[in-house]
Amino acid sequence: MSSTKFLRLFAGVAMGGLMAGAAIADRVVLDGASLSIDQVVAAARDPQTEVAIDDDARERLQAGFDLVMGAAAQGVAVYGLTVGVGWNKDRPAFKVEDGKRVLDDQLLDLSRAFNLSQLRAHGAGFGDAMDKDAVRAGMLVRLNQMLTGKTGIQPEVAEMYRQFLIHDIVPVVPERGSLGQADITLAAHIGLAMIGEWQVDYKGQRMPAAEALADAGLTPVRPVGKDFLSIISSNALTAGQAALLSHDAGLYLDRQIVAFALALEGFNGNVAPFLAETTEIRPFSGMVEAATQIRAALQDSYLWQNSDTRGLQDPLSYRTMAYVMGSAIEANSALQDALTIQINHSDDNPAVLAEHSYDGESSQVASYQVTDGGAIYPTANFDLLPVADKVEALNLALARMTRSMVMQTIRYENPALTKLSRFLAADDNQGLAFGALQVPMSALAIEARQLSLPVSLDGLGTSAGIEDVASNGPLAVANLEKMIELGYRISSMQLLHAAQAADLRAPAKLGQMTSQLHDAYRQKVPFVDEDRAFTEDLAQGVEVLKSFQPAPVN
């Protein structure tokens, strides 16, 4: 999120949008090229959002499907169409009479039987069911990718994706079982639901897919050609989850910037490291943006007034926070850029290029051409690494940020630094106050470090050793989800300390945004005037942060 957008957001201009978590759009028109992350969030989390398909995209769908069926009629060797998948790519998908080149009813039936068997064979996952909004996001992304025309899927199957979104029929998809080289064993459950098998969540109940289809007035699809492969050979489920989480990470960063500003006020810290005069000396974009947002959050704060008790320079965890937060902002921006490419392009293998001709001299390249125009090319576009490594970078940036937050909060223990009571006790005779909280904070910081470790270096050979590398993007995305939740918990601990310190400094004036956060927090968590259990306070702090939406500032 740019600093300009942040300032508008917290000035009230954009309220009711991202910060409120409301639907960003009432209607999303998919064309295979211009789907935004905001639209993914809107359609995934609000089933009332209308999903439509652009007319030109429908024509591309039909052209791609026609090319696939033409290749089948000509007996062209195509992965997942006329030959098997994985190690079975050296075997025909089904037996046909010698010389048969016409897609008669018999050949169509054989193709349909092959599609059904492949969908069933690939349905293999474990763990709890994915969140409904994650599955909806994955279906929306996959539908948009199909509209590029490069999947070769039957238009009726693409339309069923749209109908599932419109009627809020959500297939039950296991949360685990993908290596990030296409979510083949997970996405198969979506295809199984579309043919009337498996389970779905519909109208608040889990039921057989056939019952939901009948209630919605939908006829199960009959996959043919390479429909099954177009359904499963994609990272759309992981990309959809990543889009939702990138959006959520942006909200968390915006809220944590205000929480950090309040922490700086509680510490009686220096604004100098966040001034335009200092940050623009070496203008790394993320750092400059974070510093700009911190200054906005501190508008009218007492920190802008000179203080005899303020140290000349703060601990590095405070001074470098614009760099640390800026790194997270940049990582999330890079992830969104990669996701924008991912969700608007086909990641299929093979790729179907209708009305494509090759004029070169390579007989190998020419062999992928289909008579009467078009080509079907093997690809490596299923590799999710360009997205997975951006998720890993964001995980690392968030882990660094949480460590800085923990160190900032621990600094509150020391009266020599704060000029307040030890452990922020209401008075020196109170007792332990916040002293024990260093233990759970440190435990969470260690957990954050574990979640930040790269997973794209791991992998085992599958499919007779052919599939011998993997991005492990789904694991990186799962770690991001945990990292965001862990960040809120650490932020809650910091907020408990920051609000206490700010109260101990009364009547020092807080900034316009930081005072709103302080007041919202105090409505749920009272000042600590004597020792008490903090578990409920920490849970309340998470909820306050997740719902924090400041009113317009002057």
N, C-alpha and C positions, 0 to 999 in steps of 0.2 A: 504494500500500500504506500503510495507516495505521501510525502509530507503535506502536500496541498490537500489531498483527500482526507488525511487525518485531521487537519485543521477544520475542514468543512464538517467532518463527522462530529467532532466535539464542539462545533459551534452550533449544532442542531440542524444544519442544512440537510444532512443525509440521514437524519434519524428515521427509524422505521425500516431501514435497509439492513446493512450487514450487522450493525451492533445489536439491533433488536432481534435478529435471527428470523425476520419475516421473509415471506416470499419476495424475491427480487423481480419476478416477472409473472404475469398471469397467463402468458402464452409463449411457448417456445417453438419456433419453426426450425426444423432440422433440414440442413442442406448438405451435410457432409463436409463442410468447410469452415463454418463460422460459429461453432458451439463454444460458449465461454464457460469458465469455471463457475461464475455466478449463476448461469443458467442451469448447470448441473446441480448446484445446491438447491436452487428453487424447485426444479422438477422432482428431485429426489426426496426432498423433505416436505413438500406440499403436494399431495396427490391431486389437489384441485387445479394445479397448473396444467393448462391444455398443452398437449404435444401434437404438433402438426408436421407434415412432410412436404417439402417444397416440390412442385410439379416437375421441375427439371431433374431433381434427384430421383424421382420415381422412374423417369425415362432411363437414367443411368442404371438403376437397379435392373430394369428389364433387359437392357443391352448386355449387361454382364451375365445375367442368367442365360440369355440366348446363346452367348458365346460358349458357356460351359456345356450346355446341352448339345451344341453343335460339335464340340470336341468329343463328347461321349458318342455321338452318332458316327463320327469318323474313326473311332477307335484309337484316338490319341492317348498316349500314356500320360495321365495326369494324376498326381498325388492326391489321394482321397476321393478321386472321381472314378477312374477306371482301374487304378491299382490301390493297394492298401496303404496304411499309414505306419509310421515307425519302422520297425524291422521288416514289416510286411509290404514295404514299398516295392519289393521285388516280385510280388505276387499279384495276379489280377484280382480286382475287387469282387468279381463274380464271373462265372463262366458263361460265354455266349457262343452261338454257333459260328463256325468258321466263315469269315467273309461278311458277317452281318454288319451292316452300317446304317441301319434304320432304327430309330427309337420307337419301336412298336410297343404294344402293351406289355409283351413279355419282358422286354428289356427294361421298361419303366418299372415294372414290378420287382425285377431283380435289384434295380438301383434303390428302390424304396426299402426293400428288405435289408440291403447293405447299410443304409442310413440308420434304420432302426437298431440294428445289431451294434453299430458303432456308438450310437448315443448311449445305449445301455452299458456297453463295455467300458465306456469312459466315465460313468457315474461313480466316482469313488473319492470320498472325502471323510473327514472326521472332525469331531469337536462340536461346539454349539453352532446353531444356525447364525449366519451373518445377520447383522442388523438389516431391517427392511430398507432403510434409506440407502445403505451400501449396495444392496441388490438392485434397487431402483436406479441408482446412479450407474451401475454397471450395465444395466439394460439400455439406458438412455445413451450412454457412450457407444455401446456396440451398435445400436441402431444408427447412430450418426455415422459411424465408420462404414457401415454397410452402404450408406447413401453415397459414398464415393464411387460406387459401381465396381469396385475392385475385389469384392468378395465373391461375386458370382452367385449370390444366394437367390433363391426363389422369392419374388416380390411378396407372395402370401406370407412367407415366414417373417420378413421384415415388418409387414403390417401387424403380425401377431405381437411383435415386441411393442408396437405402439398401443395396441389394444390392452396388453397387460399393464402398461403404464396408465392408460386412461381409466381402466376399471380397478386399478390398484390390486392386481393379482400378482402376488410376490412369491416366486418359487422359493422353497426352503433349500438354501445353499449352504453346505458345511463351510465353516470358516477356515479350515486348514486342508492342505493337500495340493498346493501349487508351488512350483519352483520359480515361477516368473518367466518361463519360456512359453507363454500362453497358459491361461488358467483352464487347461483342457478338462481335468477331472472334476472341476468345480462348475464350470459353465455348462457342462453336460446336463446338470440338473435343471437348468432353464429349458433346454431342448426337450427333456423328458416331460416337463410340465406342459409344454406347448403341444405335445402329441397326446396329452391326456393321461400321462402316467406321473408317478411321484406325488409329492405333497406341495401345497401352496398355503400361504396365509392370505385370507380373503374375508372381508367384512368382519374383522376381529376374531376370526377362528382359523385354526389349522384344519385343513380338509384335503381329501384327494383332489388332484388337479381336475379330473374329469367332472367332478361335481361343480367346481368353481366355473369351469368353462360353460357348462350347461346353464348355470344360473345367470351368467353374463351374456348368454345367447351366442357364444362363440363355438365354432367348429374346430376340432383339433386339426393341426396342420399335418400334411403328409410330406415329409422331407424327401427330396430326390436330388439327383446330381451330387453336388458337394455341399448340400445344405448342412449336414451334420458337422462338417469341418468348418464351415463358416460360423456356426454357432459356438464351437468349442475352441477354435484356433485363434484366440485373441486374449489380450491382457486387460480387457475392458473392465472386468470386476475389480482388479487391483487398481487400475487407473481411476475408476470411479471413486473408490475408497480414498485414494490419494488426493483427488480433487476436493472431496469433502474435508479431509484432514488439513490440507493446505489452507483452505478457507478458515478452518477452526484455529489453526496456528496463527494466522494473521490477526484474528480477534484476540487471541491470548496475548500476543505481543503488544497490541494496542493497550490492553488493560494493564499489562505488567509495566508498561512505561509510566502510567499514572501511579501505580503502586511503588515503583522505584522512586518517583519524584517525592512521594509521601515519605518513603524511607530516608531520602536525603534530607528532608525537612526534620524528621525525627532525630537524625544524626547531627543536625546543624552543620550540614556540609557546604562545600564550595560550589558555586555555579560556574566558576571559571572554565573547567574542562568542557563545558557544554555551550559556551558562547560561540556566536558566529565568528568572532575575531580569532578564536583559537582553533576551532574545528576546520575552518576554511584554509588554514595554513597548509594542511595536508588533507585535501578534500575527498577522502574515500566516500563513495556515495552513500552506502548504508550507514556509516558512522554519522555523516552530516544529517541524514534524515532522522536518525534516532535522536541526535542532539537537538534538532529543531522541535521534535515532538516533546522532548523533556522540557525545553524552555516554555512551550505552550502550556504544558501541564502545570508549570510553576508560576503562571501569570499571577501577579500581585502577592506572591509569597514573601514572607519576612526574610527569606534568604537573599533577596536583592538588597537588603539593608546591611550595612556593616555591623559586625559584632565583635566585641572584645574577647569573647570566649570561643570564637571559631578558630580552628586550627588553620595554619597557612596552607597545608596540603593534606588531603584526606588519604586513607589507605587506598591502595591500587584498585581494590574491588569496586570502590566508588568512582574513582577518577576515570577508570577505563570503561565504564559501563556503556557509553555511547558506541565504543568499538565492539564490545561484546554483543550488545543488542543489534548493532548495525550488521554484524556478521549473520545473525539470524534473519534479519530482514532481507539481506541479499540472498541468502540460501533459499528462503521461501519464494522470493521473486524468481530465482532461477528454476525452482521446481515448477512454478506456475507456467513459466515460459515453455518448459519441456512438456508439461501436461497439455498445454494448448496445442502443441504439435501432435502429441499422442492421440488426443481425442478427436482430432479432425483429419486423421489419415488412417488408411488401412494398415493393420499389422498382420495381414494374412500371409500364409504360406500354403499353396502358391497364390500369387497375385494375378487377378484377371484384368487384362487390358483390352477392352473392346475397341474396335476400329483402330487398332494399332498395327503398323506394318514395319518390317525391318528391311532396310535397303543395303545392309552391309554384306561383307563377304564371308562372315563366319558361319560355317554350316552348323556349328553347335548352337549358336543363338537362333539361327533360322529354324532349328528343330522345335523351338517352342511356339512357332507360329501355328495358327489354326486356319484351315482353308476358309476362304471367303472373308478374311480379315480378322484381326485380333490376335492376341497372344496370351499364353498362360505361363508365367515365369516362376520358377522356384525362388524363394527369398529367404533371408534371415531376419525379416522384419518383426518376427515374434520376439526378438531379444529386447527385453525391457530395460536394459542397462542404462540408456540415456535418462530414464526416469528414476530408476532405482538408485543410481549414484547421487542424484540430487536429493532424494529422500534421506540417504545416509548423511549427506552434508548438512541437511537441516537438523537431523538428530544430533550430530556432533555439535552444531552451533547452539542448540537448545541446552545440551548438557553443559557446555561451557557457561552459559548464562545462569543455569541453576546453581552451578558451583559458586559463581560470583555472588549470587543472591544469598547463599548460605554464609559465605564469608562476611558479607555486609552485615548480616543479621547477628552473627557471632560477635562482631565488633561492638555491638550494643552492650555487651557484658562489662566493658571496661570503663569505669568512671574517668580514667585519665583521658580517654578519647571523647566521651560524650558529655562530661561534666554533669552527669546525672547519677542516680543511685546504681549500685551494683545490680546487674541482671534486671534493671529497670523496675525495681521494687517500688511500691508506693511510698515507702519510707524505709530507712535503714534497718528497722527492727522487724520488717515483714517476714523474712524467712528466705526460702530459696528463689521465689518468684519464677523467672523464666530460665533458671540455670539448667534444668534437666532437658529443656527443649533442644539443646544442642545435639543430643543423641539421635532423636528421630530425624532431625534435619540432616545430619551427617549420613544416616542410613539411606535417606532418599537420594542424596547426592551421589552415593556409591551406586545405587540402583540406576541413576541416570547415566552414569559412566558406562555401565554394562549395556544399557540400551543403545548407546552411541557407537558401539563397536561395529565395524563393517561386517556385513554378511555376504556381500557379493563375491568374496574370495572363496567361499565354501561351495561345494558341489560334489555330487557323485555321478558316475556314468550310468545312464539308463538306456533302455531300448537297444540292447546288445552293444553298449558303449558308443553308439552314434550320438546320443544326446549327452555329451560329456562336460558341458559347462552350463551354468545357470546364474541368472541375475539375483535370485532370491528376493526379488522385489516385494512379494507379499509379506515376507518376514520383516523387511525394512519398514513397510507401511504399518504392520502390526506394532512394531516398536515405536513408530511415530505416534500412534494413538495412545500408547502407554506413556510416552514422553510428555505429551500435552497434558494428560491428566496428572502426571507426577509434577509437572511444572505448576499447575494450579495449587497443588498441595504445599509445595515449597513457598509459593507466593502467599498462601494463607498464613504460614508461619511468619513470614516476613511482615505481613500486614498486622498480625497480632503485636509484634514488637514495635512497628512503626507508629501505629495508633497510640500505643502506650507512651512512647517517647514524645509524640506530639502533644499528648495531654499533659505530660510532665513539664512541657515547655510553655504551657498556657501562661499568658495570653498571646503568645507568638502567633501571628496571622499566617494561616495556610493559604496556598494558592487556590484559585477558583475551582480547578478540577480536583486537586488533592483534597480540598475541604469537602467536596461532594462525596468522594470515596470514603473519607474519614467518617462523615455523618451516616452514610449508608451502612458502614460497618458497625458503628455504635448502635444502630437500631437493632442489630442482631447480637452483638458481642459487647457487653459492658466493660468499663474500665476495671482493671485488675487491682483491687485495693487490698486483697488478701489472697493467700495461696488457695488454689482450687484446681480441680481436674480440667485439663484444657482440650480433651478429645472432642467434645461437642463444639467448643469454640473454633477449633480447626476445621471441622466439617462445615460450620456456618460460614467461615471465611471463604471457603471454596465456592459456596453458593452465592455469596455476595459478589465475588469477582466475576463469576459466570453470567450474572444478570446485570452487572454494572453498566449503566448507560447514562452518562452525565447530561445534565440539562445545558442549554446554550449558555455560553460565557460571553461577557462583555468584550 
